[in-house]
Amino acid sequence: MSLYTSQSHYGQPPYSHYSQPVAHNGYPYQYQQPPPPIPPAPVYHQLDPVSFRREYTNRLSELNVNSRPIIQNLSMLAQEYSRYAEIVAQCLEAHIRRSYIKHRQVPPWMKLPAFYLLDAISKNVYEPYARVFAVFVVPLFLETYGQIDENTRSKMEEMLLTWRTGNPQSKELFGVPPQVAIERGVWGDSGSSHNSSGFYNGSGHITKAQVLSELEFTLGQKERALQANPYDSTSQNHVNVLHQLRKLVEAGVSQEELQQILAQLRSLVRGPVPQPSPATVTHANWQPQQVYSTQPTTQPPFPSNVPYPTDGVKGEGSHTSIVPPSTSTPTPALAPPPEIANLLSTLLKAGVVSASGTPQGAGATAKEEAAKQEIVENDTLEREASRAYRQAILSQPIRLTSADITRKRPQIVEFLYDQLAAQCKQCGIRFADTIIGKKNMEDHLDMHFRQNRKANQNIGRGHSRSWFIGVEDWVHDLTNAKGKGRADGVQRLNPKAAAAAEVAKRDAELRAMFVVVPNGAEATPVSCPICKETLKSEFFEDNEDWVWKNAVMKDDRVYHATCHAEALASTNSLAARLRFELATGRSRSTTPEAPSLRATPPPSTLRDSKSKSPSFSPSLEAKLAGTKRKVDQNDSTITGEADGTPPFKKLALSPLSAPS
Amino acid sequence: MTEEQSTSTKEWHLEPETEYRFELDPGTSLAIKLVRGHAEVFGAELAEGKQYLFGSECKAAIFTWKGCTVEISQPSTEYVSDETPMAAYANLHIAFEQMRVRALRTLHGSPAHDDDPSASAEPPRVLVVGPENSGKTTLCKILVNYAVRAGQGWSPLLANVDPSEGGWAAPGALSAAPVHSPLPTSSPANPLGSAATSAPTSLSSNALLPLVYWYGHAETKRNPLLMDRLIRNLGDNVNDKYDFDTEGKVSGLIVDTPSSFGAGTGASDHRHKLIKACVDAFRINVILVVGHEKLNVEMQRIYGSQLTVVKIPKSGGVVELDHTYRERIHNYQLHTYMYGQIIPAPPGITQATVGGEALTELTLAPSSTVISFDDLSIFRIGAETMAPTSALPIGATRVVSEMQPVPVDPAQPGSGLLNAVLGLLAPPNPDENERYDEEILDLTVTGFLIITNLDIPRRKMTILAPNQGSVAGKTAIVGTYEWQDQ
């Protein structure tokens, strides 16, 4: 009955993809025959295997251009029929192989869309497809790679790199051996070392998603370290800084800044892990981050991309050297023990997080201008389209009178159907057959994707009705601003809700921390040095010990984890917050950390004195109350869900986007 | 099974501008699939090849402008009609689009050249009035759906001031929400799409963010003063929103009203006051009178000089609904509010969607908790039973006025709280100086609670809440609605 017959195998909490347990074994590294698809219950499907195969093959044959809608439709179909994963795999493999043999004269990039489809299905549906594809992906990739031109190769390489962190836990999409095998085949034995720089420098373009995914990864590591060692204040500190950094990146920074953040990040991650020699790659330490340090030896051609201009100082190799030497940035070779806390300040000093927010590299500026240009063009197109619509509407000879309304023949079909030729096959919403319309439709399909994926991960999680929003939020919710609101139901996250969700999540994590009560100290009341409230001890069944919940140990003193984090944040994030506010050009009350919210008295309503309802959103109220409810265990379960301004749930970010 | 599937489905070929109407009996459900052509349910287009489920005694129609073939899983009360008022509704839509376009142009300061200079530059702010069973809510839904489908990024506000209808909340509520995508129809329990849950949804219409006030009664005549006040509160907030969001204002507003506004019998004085309240509060510029000659004349006489009053035909498809039906709908609504929309698929139908969402995501888990009597302050607005002011002896005044919040003590036997539906209020103004006596009349509702058990000796009560959020220290208002979880 369910659309999503494939249960997620990885026990991943839906909203925090970096807080996975340390030793996960969820990803089945199977390279032999994958298990047969779940036998379909005879009633529960509309297509039998034979007609499904026919249908899928037919649809695949349309995939001879790089069209996102087609790819998305095909992968949705794959998701819907994941019980026929085997069939999908066979069709896809056959399609890729056949398209070569049959159409020798056809441009070789023809295969790229099919690989993009494979990529999209593996990443978005993941289970069981990644497993099924892993069987043949190595020969297929290498075979294809040998047949195509340089341009297409570079695209394949780009895709290959995203596979390194392509699975839901940011690990290798098809497992380590296939990944290594492909990389060896593509770049030779020392492959995994020089390719990366080829990608990251050669293209010169670092995407936000890329940086974010690395950030997430690092954050995950640090948080695991923190979990293993709850009162390690250094890790705690790192986590905080990384969180801030992530917000910074999410808010949008220039190319150059991304580059530098990335470089810093890598040097930090590299620190504690012994540098593996590329020849002895093992699972344990084969991590994408490690390979970036080495110097590039080849640069695959990227015709469409301008090489990234470093700001005059540096060679193309090490990213870290981009940071002006005066900032005493650790070089990769002699990275000291990861002084991650310095990261932010170094970046600040280096001007990465510049106050003006203007990018400094010429290339970045050019790129930004190009992007602006595109926006302007889109705007013009959009304006023209809506002008045409307005004229058509105004030319309708209808007046708002009973007579006109009832007697005339409406031209409605033209407006509701003909004008909007493209239709979403999932929900029937229509879009104009124009550039803008197509773009909107792509966004819309993306949204379906995300929702399907989220639903997939959320099975069995239990949902509930959210509280209604308060007056202030309702009045100021701009989701329906014309042009911004989309007909497809993408609810924009207001920054407030996003920040609130972030805060709630962090809060829940902090509250889950505990300190084991020393023997004999059970009866002694211990109070948090910050808030002076007594720490509540309780019996923790997992390790059969009495623990203090929501607690961290620091310098032999036990603090409330929440108090401690708050205190840390208020000293650490001050500079960041300041920068951020300057950079975005306005003060956002909801920026990085909760304390700003908590410290600020609620704004007085700008209402006149007539009978009004000056109430506040429950979320704000809950946040205010949250400072008081520290130890109550229930709180940690409540915060995420129940305080809910509904847009919370929209907040899952997918670190990697399918290439297209 | 496959055989059964083929025998229980039936194909209907609909000519252009006809509709297939169906009515479901209690406990049955229906699946409809568009085989080819274009079809819509109250203005929301169906996607081809998807199974759409209907349940909870849904009475609806599949309309087609250009003809279509639909496959119906399980025939019920059904017929095809070629007499629909859809052409008139479509004309209305186009007329409103013209208003939106002009309003947008005025907002952007573009010159009006090719156009009737006398035309107003105001976006449509529409009040729909009409007698019982005239299809007001359906008309509102069609107009909103056409507006969001125009491809212009409109997101009109839909306001519901019919307390017996309840909109997205529970019956007894007045509410308004911006709509971004077509409102699906699947059951009378959420006729206008559903309010946000923690589940992911594909359609924003299934995650609406309404602003909700709690009136608490089905009948507007029960406490017209309170109705009046809540209407004005809702209107004030709508106008605040428009002041803040001038682009959004262009999409306009559609207000659905209770049938008591349209029924011109008996004590009609409060009726006119409430219509006046709506016209003022929402700055109405168009009144649509659905299929009622006398009401039309009445509206023309009162408002004809200041705004446009249009009489429009009512659909022949509307079903006369009796009192018990409405009661059952209230039960469905509260059940849906707490537990989500669950429609069992007819045999042989799988992969179906309810209102555009996959079945799995629609089940919700409310939370039942035991709280102390002191955790929640409960009020009733006005006295529990109240004679109309006109029925009081001459010269007599009320002991308790209609607008006075009266604390209700759960410890008192006969408090009437068992099984009562409570509107949980948003927190009052945190600034003590801004507070005033009747503030709780002006607070919005954050959710609904049901008191499922009262333990007077231990001063405890069990409440059913939509989620696990704490209600401690909050204030709630009790009305006359009751609900028992069956």
Interface residues (C-beta under 8 A of the other chain):
Chain A: M1 S2 L3 Y4 P42 V43 Y44 H45 Q46 E80 S386 Y389 R390 Q391 I393 L394 S395 Q396 I398 R399 L400 T401 S402 D404 I405 T406 K408 R409 P410 Q411 I412 V413 F415 L416 Y417 Q419 L420 Q423 C424 K425 Q426 C427 G428 I429 R430 F431 A432 G437 M447 H448 R450 Q451 N452 K454 A455 N458 I459 G462 H463 S464 R465 S466 W467 F468 I469 G470 V471 D473 W474 V475 H476 D477 L478 T479 N480 A481 K482 G483 K484 G485 R486 A487 D488 G489 V490 Q491 P602 S604 T605 S611 K612 S613 P614 S615 F616 S617 P618 E621 A622 L624 N634 T637 I638 E641 A642 D643 G644 P646 P647 F648 K649 K650
Chain B: M1 T2 H38 A44 E45 L46 A47 E48 G49 K50 W65 K66 A87 A88 A90 N91 L92 H93 I94 A95 E97 Q98 M99 V101 R102 L104 R105 D114 D115 Y146 V148 R149 A150 G151 Q152 G153 W154 S155 L157 A169 P178 H180 S181 P182 A195 A196 T197 S198 A199 P200 T201 S202 L203 S204 S205 A207 L209 P210 L211 V212 R229 R232 N233 D236 N237 D240 K241 F244 D245 E247 G248 V250 S251 V286 N296 T308 V310 K311 I312 P313 Y337 M338 G340 A345 G348 T350 Q351 G356 A358 L359 T360 E361 T363 L364 A365 P366 S367 L425 A426 P427 P428 N429 P430 D431 E434 E438 E439 L441 D442 L443 T444 V445 T446 G447 P466 N467 Q468 G469 S470
